[in-house]
Amino acid sequence: MPSKIFGVNLGSWLVLESWMLPQGWLDMGGESCDVCSECIATEWAFGKAKGQAAQNAAFQAHWNSWFSQTDVNTLKSLGINTVRIPLGFWLVEQLVDRRTEFYPEGGLVALIRGVNQLREAGIVVILDHHALPGVQDANQMFTGNCTSEPQFYTEANYLRALTWAGVMTTISHLHPAFSSVFAIEAVNEPIMDAAQTPNYGTYQENFVTVMRGTELALGINVPGLPNPPPPSRNATQSIINISNLNNARFNADVRTALRNAAQIIQEIATNPSTSFDLTKSARGQSLLISNFMDVNWQNDNPPNPANAALGPQGYDNHLYYVFGGVADPNPDAYMTSICNLNRVQADAALGNSPLWFGEWGLPTQFDATDAFLQGWADAQKLAYSKGAGWIFWNFKVEQSTLAGNLSREWSYIEGVNLGYLTKDPSKVFNASVCDPFITSD
């Protein structure tokens, strides 16, 4: 993990959000509508309407064009040191029920290509479980399926997500392309009302335990867990052995997830397009950071994700003013709010540290001038850098007649080109930008 995160999201790459590339989505064969559940606006809808073969071809072309070596070179030239990659559960294809879930195939191959390019550029990676089995929030493109009935918060779908965690932890340690991965995020933006997310706190604990159990099986010391049984010459057998570990945290769901992950890992490692060496030890490697949305993300007696920690853990907060509810829709209110933000301190008091801001941008609820956007960018960077750092949404947005001015406020690369964001991400144009707006210590 960098001493300070200066990052961007690779949004709309492996989890496509069609609002970010409206013309490209139409060109792929998708549709546009005001309510995303009523037309072909997501992966799920595309696959259901077009069929698997057509979906695979369209998405393979998209993956190759939306994020390429040219983009890696640009990010490196701009000093970006971290990339957060939104991923769908369907990246692990063995978890998909093809009878009812319509998602593209081949995403893992694309991810291997991308993380390897980032590794070669010296850019580190957070693997973000952005779209969960069953869908974790209603009517959101970022879940891969716009539906009014999220079904993630069930034992069966928790188990699929835990299995995903075991698979991705193993790949991150054993596949050489993934050596720049330093964190895995459990859930992007779950429902904020804990009354609608039964047993979510238990899921958080199980997620961490699956990660740490997997790492223990791969030869990495995990403080707080007992010594592992003698290692097997095959990682999948070692993970199965660990699933039998006598420890209070290894409940039935953890054990089942580890065993399921071992079977899937065997299939992935022996597939020529995704292969890696299962006899390799991860001994000497560092534990990955388990990553959760912070304690404030649920507003009804939330489980504190700090309670799940076993080894290094990081916390993620997202802050968008454009959707309302943060500050009145005018420049002074925005600046007063951001310049007095105390989320880093408040989270630290609850054990949610280090905290980084994994999504933010420049969009506003009013017509912002260029001068305001430059100051708005500076003020946000100063606020978020009080924690572990920041990750802008998004690295780029389509530039087209149909997209209009989207890229002006949503694209990091365009923000630099327009002079709103400094070319050196560690710098700001005006370090005193908040001085007129400070209202408290």
Disulfide bonds with the S-S distance in Angstrom:
Cys33-Cys39 2.11
Cys36-Cys146 2.02
Cys339-Cys434 2.01
